[in-house]
Each structure stands twice: as C-alpha cells, then as structure tokens.
Amino acid sequence: MSSVYSVAELNRAVNETLTRDPLLAKVQVRGEISGLKKYPSGHTYFTLKDSEAAVDCVLFRGAAGSIRFDLLDGMSVVLFARPNLYDKTGRFQLIVSGAREEGIGDLYTRFVKLKEKLEREGLFAASKKKPIPTMPKRIVAVTSCAGAVIRDMIHVTRRRFPGMSLILIPVAVQGAGAENEIAAAIATANRLQLGDVIIVGRGGGSQEDLQPFNEEVTARAIAASDIPVISAVGHETDYTIADFVADLRAPTPSAAAELVVPLKNALYERLELLSSSLEQVFAQRLELSGRHLTHLANRPVLVKPTAIVERHQARLALYHQRLVNVFPKRMTDADMRYSRLEEKFRAAIQRIESNCASKLETLTKALETLSPLAVLMRGYSVVRRPTGNIVMSASSLKKDDIVDLVFADGEVDARILCSASELSKGT
C-alpha cells in the first residue's frame, strides 16, 4: 500500500521531482507576456501564454539585472526558467532567470493596427470629445454586476453625493462576446436616454482580460454615443482602445466616479460662498447708491429748485423789457411799410381793373359783331325744325313740314305749302 502524504509533503515531493528532472530542471519556454506587474520590492509577476495554454511566471529582483530589455505586455519572448510548485499554495509557476526578446505578440499587434486605423479615421480627435457634465442627474455604469468595480462606484457615489442616481447595465467584461454586450449596453443607454454620462469599465487584468475593450465594435459604439463616455478600464498603467475613443479616460473605475460625481458638501460650501459674496456685493451697491443719492439730494437744484426758475424768470423779464422798448419803433416802421405797400397794391389793382375793362369792352364788341342776334336785327330770320335743328337748305323741306321762324323780336310757327322742287316746276 502506498504512503499517505500530507498536502505540504506532496507539494514538496513534486517540486523536488521537477528540480531533479534533467529535462525540466532548466527549460526554455516561448510565449507572449501578459498581465505584467512590477512591484516596489523589485519582483515582477506575469503570465506567459500561447494560443492553447498559459503559465504563471515570476522574475525575482536578483535575476532582473540579467535581462537587458524591459519586459512589456504583448511581447513575444523565450524565457530561461525552472519549473516550481509553491509549497504553501500548490501553485505551479516558472522561476525566470533570463529572457530573449523575439518580437511582438499577436494581441499587441492587433492592438497597434486597430489603434492606427481608428486614429486615421479621426475617432481619437480632440474636436470630437464631448464635455463631461459638471452636475449629472443620472450616471450609467456599463460593467459587471459581480465584481468589486460596481461596489466601489456605489461607495464613491454615496460618499460624494448621497441621493445621486446610478444606473447599472450589467455586462460581461471579459471573454468571448463581451465586446458585443458592452457595445449593446452603450447603444441601449443612448436609445433610452438613461443618463447624462456613461462610465464603461472594469478592474485590472491581463491583456486577454482587457481584450473586449480593445475590440473595434466597442470603440465604434463609444464613438457613436451621444451621451459622453468615460473609459475606466484596468489600473492606471493599463491603456485600451476604449481609452483613446472615450470622451475622458479615468485611471480606474473608482477614479471615474470621483471625476463625474461632485462633492455635495463642496457644492453647498460653494453655494454658501457665492451667496455671501452676492450679499456683500449688494450691500456695497446699496451703500454706494445711498452715498450717490445723498450727494444728489445736497445739490442746489434739489435743495432750492425755485432758484433755477427765478434765474430764468429774471432773464425772461430782461427780454420782455427789451421787447417792450423795441416794439413801438418796430410797429411804426411796420405801419409805414404797410402803408407804402397798400398804396402800391391799390395802384396795381386799378391798373389791372382798367386793362381788364378795356379788354372786356373790345371782346364784347367783337362778340356783338359776330352774334346771330345782330344778323337778325338786320332783318334776317332763322328756320328751325321743332326738334331744334337748323334748316340749312330749301331742298331739305317738304310740303306740310312744320318749322319755326326765329326773328329778332320772337318766334312764329309756319307750314310749308309747297316744296322747292314744286316751285321749280312752276306748279
């Protein structure tokens, strides 16, 4: 029967086996660095992965000096390491003693290409950044409902501005298809007008964990949002495509809440300060206006307003006296001028009347000479039909026609006994 091991004994046994194995005691492993974190102690922790698997790695401070380049997320390297099973946790890891750079990993290459593409399209332009509201009524959080992110945001919101509305649209923030959920949540927030600002984010993680925020569908959803978007993905050192497209980048989700949620107490203090300043300004204005009013009230024109009237009355009296002195002479001159003009006018009227009378007499004689009555006075008469038409020739009259004979002293009726044609035949 085999021996029974304790957990610690088993872990130590496996670790010793790995150490003694001639093939595994020191290995070279090719992969892509992800989730790299450097601590103040000088130790560096990261994950080495390929398309099928991943392994945890640790580079202690003593061995870091042997690597002549900086390890970065997305970098493809060959590590010189020894396998290790940590006794206390049973965690398998590689203890790195050296590294050789081989290039850039697939995820980082995709990141760089997409960043360049969207930048050429102008999605990162500062002119397209929408201002973040100073006093939002509602905040929309697009993140996981299970992580510490939403709890931190709720805590910050309650601490800074109790009563402010925070709406959560729960989405997956890592894994396949998470980018589609994030994009759909942003579109829904815009379609339903759920808030005044959107915070899209999650906590820290490896490059694979943050990949949904490096996808094109997420970037375009943020760019198409009419509501301002704050990107708060990972830690302060993590940068994603969403950070470049968003209207504002926050280093962490908690920092995003700090940026967008105003301090209610600070607003009250600001309001008190402004109110006090306003009261002070009004008091100064009232005091200044009072002094100005007192100055005006002490002016002579208001103290004794009759002084102005009296001054003008004196001038009026002077002008009146001058007018009285000048008026008689002016009237005498005017009377004399009027008399001369009247004589000239009467003489002109007489001349005009004489000329007109002479012309009238001349015209009257001319009219009398041409008048038909003057002809009738010389013994002539006018033959006229009853209709008033003048008979111009004898041939126009017929037997038994009735005519009027007009003489100088009156008219008589007559009847034609014989026509002109009968007279010419001797009838």
Beta strands, then each sheet from edge to edge (+ up, - down):
strand 1: 27-38
strand 2: 44-49
strand 3: 54-59
strand 4: 75-85
strand 5: 92-104
strand 6: 138-143
strand 7: 165-170
strand 8: 197-202
strand 9: 229-233
strand 10: 248-249
strand 11: 382-384
strand 12: 402-407
strand 13: 410-415
sheet 1: 1+ 2- 3+ 5+ 4- 1+
sheet 2: 7+ 6+ 8+ 9+ 10+
sheet 3: 11+ 12- 13+
end
